[in-house]
């Protein structure tokens, strides 16, 4: 594990059907030893791992501590804030609404979210003076653009421009900042899935927590997954930890401040709390073409559609940990799928 990795790990492996069970086998012992060794070397304070196939869970294990300050042991049912692993859940929710014909992949998203009608593309930015210029986009971003991170949006940690740009007086940017490029022309990891979450809320008439619970978590028996963690489950929530130092290569320490049990305004791009077991059920549903234990969440053809390439020859560049601005034209032109590897 890289020394700059986050202080605690929740890992999932979705195995293909037919994989032999790893429980009570030499493979289990080797995996146990590897994960335990990572804790003993202080690579991470703790790790929960789960391996699942379409049919069943093949392996689960928990090692180390959930809190470096108290030494609280880490258990297999520990609750993690799963960050961008929230994104696939949000995308599944919107695809349910696409299945129902309530919204289309190629619909302009502004038809549902009028705030998007004012989006502008950045044409220049001087970081020294803060002066920037904007223009209208060549086309309005569609639902598909937001699902595939080709909308033109970014994150402050994936774009130095977004990090440094200060809006002019009276000027606001929905979902964080101006578009860095015309929709569909490039890929950039972004707040696009926050837009997807708002689309779910507006089209369904429900808040994300409510929609996810009714249409994904309850059907899949994901009883430990939510934005807002009940007080009774608080002892199972792991501390948020990171490596100290400007280069994040120091001792593992608690983040300050720690997130609370509640999230005032949940967004589609992150924030859910979950367990390895719960997220394993979500992954097994996808492996089974949208169905798990007799309950169907998505049509098989929808899951197949989600696995197709929806961005053509647009490249997906490696993320730059130094938050440098992305190049204006990718150096490589390789096909990529629409999936978001969100953790």
Secondary structure, DSSP 8 states (H G I E B T S, - for coil): --TTS-SEEEEEEE--TT----TTSHHHHHHHHHHHHHHHTTS-SEEEEEEE-SSSEEEEEEEEEEETTTTEE--TT-BEE-GGGHHHHHHHHHHHHHHTTSS-TTSBGGGT-GGGGG-EEEEEE-TTT--EEEEE-SS--BHHHHHTT-SS---TTT-HHHHH----TT---GGGS-BSS-TTS-----THHHHHHHHHHHHHSS-HHHHHIIIIITTTT-TT-BSS--GGGGGGB---EEE-TTTT-S-EEE-SS---S--TT-BTTB--EE-HHHHHHHHHHHHTTSEETTEESS-HHHHHHHTS--STT-------TT-----SS-S------S-----
